């Protein structure tokens, strides 16, 4: 498998959840108390590989923006 393919996991569950809740990338960035960028959220939604630390930041931003308390596995289908 090519290295580029190993880093692309396709559309992630976070994308569907954000669409369902009518959340934008900006909503997550604004709700975050950490350094979460629009680029991080965009990569998360598209399925680009992110480190565990960045996925955790996106998770906390999603939970803050949505008012929910979902687990990491609910947003991403890779480890």
C-alpha positions in Angstrom: 0.0 0.0 0.0 1.3 3.5 -0.8 2.0 5.8 2.1 -0.6 8.3 0.8 -3.3 5.7 1.0 -2.5 4.8 4.6 -3.2 8.4 5.6 -6.6 8.6 3.9 -9.5 7.0 5.7 -12.4 8.5 3.9 -15.3 10.5 5.3 -15.5 10.1 9.1 -18.5 9.8 11.4 -17.7 13.3 12.7 -18.8 14.8 9.4 -22.2 13.2 9.5 -22.7 14.2 13.1 -21.7 17.8 12.4 -24.1 17.9 9.5 -26.9 16.4 11.6 -26.3 19.0 14.3 -25.8 21.8 11.9 -22.3 22.5 13.2 -19.6 24.2 11.1 -15.8 23.9 11.4 -15.9 27.4 12.8 -18.3 26.3 15.6 -15.8 23.8 16.8 -12.8 26.2 16.6 -14.7 28.8 18.5 -16.0 26.4 21.1 -12.5 25.0 21.8 -10.4 26.2 24.7 -7.3 24.6 23.1 -5.5 25.3 19.9 -7.8 23.7 17.4 -7.6 25.1 13.9 -10.0 25.1 10.9 -7.5 22.9 9.1 -7.5 20.3 11.9 -11.3 20.1 11.8 -11.3 19.9 8.0 -8.8 17.1 8.0 -10.8 15.3 10.7 -14.0 15.4 8.6 -12.3 14.3 5.4 -10.6 11.4 7.1 -7.0 12.5 6.8 -4.9 10.8 9.5 -4.5 12.8 12.7 -2.4 12.1 15.7 -4.2 10.9 18.8 -3.6 14.3 20.6 -5.2 16.2 17.7 -8.1 13.8 17.6 -8.6 14.3 21.3 -8.6 18.1 20.9 -11.2 17.8 18.1 -13.3 15.5 20.3 -13.3 18.0 23.2 -14.1 20.8 20.8 -17.0 18.8 19.3 -18.4 18.0 22.7 -18.2 21.6 23.8 -19.9 22.9 20.6 -22.6 20.2 20.5 -23.3 20.0 24.2 -22.9 16.3 24.0 -20.5 13.8 25.6 -19.5 11.4 22.8 -16.5 9.1 22.8 -13.6 9.2 20.4 -14.8 6.1 18.6 -18.1 7.9 17.7 -16.2 10.5 15.7 -13.4 8.5 14.1 -13.3 5.0 12.6 -9.5 4.6 12.8 -6.9 4.5 15.5 
